[in-house]
Amino acid sequence: MPRTAKPAALKLIDGRSAGRDSGGRKVNSGPDFKRVPPEPPEWLSEEAAAEWARVLPELSRLDLVKESDRAALASYCEAWATFVEATQTVQREGLTIEARQGTLAHPAVAIARAAGREVRSWAAHFGLTPSTEQALARSGGDDGDAENPFAGSG
């Protein structure tokens, strides 16, 4: 699966100098979107709203979000809320359940696992995981590859 392109603001965080990424390549700032943080949807669950309030200030400070990112950020926050609820259910009720067929994995285990994958996927889009910066920095990006003698053609 191909890596997701890193937003210009994230490329510049570890840059060597102004306007350059960690590899010294010039970073194209991309389209000049109006960087106004989105308002949270009214329908967010309580846990999702708390996650929104936790991550939005930093994303805004780094100019990583704009109004049109509202749906993606809401999806991340609701996936987080699902992960939390499923994890708490497993903590309360255990990893297994007794059924006619015998002992089975608790359904919340699969829900937590799926939600965790979704959280990681969405979090990577916003640079919210420790490995995102490193993985995207290694991938370089499209900007400045002409100046990079080590950039391959594929």
Salt bridges, closest charged atoms under 4 A:
ASP21 OD2 - ARG25 NE 3.29
GLU51 OE2 - ARG54 NH2 2.78
GLU58 OE2 - ARG61 NH2 2.68
ASP69 OD1 - LYS66 NZ 3.09
GLU93 OE1 - HIS106 NE2 2.60
ASP143 OD2 - LYS11 NZ 3.42
GLU147 OE1 - ARG20 NH1 3.32
